[in-house]
Amino acid sequence: MRSINFSFKTGDNKSKSLRLSAYEGNLTQEAAQKFMQALIDADQFYTPDGVKMYAQAVAARAVDTESTDIFVNQL
């Protein structure tokens, strides 16, 4: 399964990530940057303390994972 992980800095300079699961296709650098900037510009996401959750774009990574069943109890 492929997912896309977006990394940001918050308004208080902490790390924040957003993961989109089950992603299919190829994401270009330009498209990733546009998405991240749109999320920042939306200015809609804050912690309960009022800190902006997505203040600065840091990175976007495609992550491929493969799982192999070792044991599955069929109940």
N, C-alpha and C positions, 0 to 999 in steps of 0.2 A: 504494500500500500504506500502511496506517496502522499506526503503532506507538505505544506508550506509553512515555515516558521518565520514570523516577522519579529524583529527585535527593535525595541524603542528605548529611549530614556524618558523618564517621567519628569514632571515639573520640578521635582526635588532631586533630580539627577540619579535616580535609582533605575535599575533594569526592569523592563516590562516586556513580555512577549505575548504574541497572538498566534495561535496555530489554526490553520484551516486544514481539516482532515479530508481524506479520500479525494484528493485533488488529482485530476487527470489532465495531461497536456503539458505544455512548456510555457513557463512564465518568463517574459523578457525582463531585463533590467529596467527598461523604461516603464513597462507596465507595473512592475513591483513598486518602483519609486512613485508613480502616479497614485497607486492605491494607498501607499503609506502616507503620502502628503494629503490626500483627500481625507483620510482618517484624522490626521492632525488638524487640518483646516476645519473639519466638522465641529471641533471644539465642544463635544458632547459628553466626553467621558472623564469623570473626576472621581477621586477616592472620597470616602465619607468626610475626610478632613479638608476637602477642597483642592487637592493637588491634581493637576492635569495628568491623566494616565498616559497619554500618547503625546509627548511634547517634541521629540526629535527622533527622526528615523536613523537607525543604526545599521541594520542588515536584513536581508531576506535570503532564506535558504530552503532549497528543496531537500526533503528528507525521504529516502526510500527505506522502508522496513520490510522485512520478510519474517514471518513466523512459521515455526514448525511445531506441530503438536507432539509433545512427549507423552502426555497422558491426558485422556478425556474420558471422564466418567459419564457414560450414557445412561442417564436415569430415566 
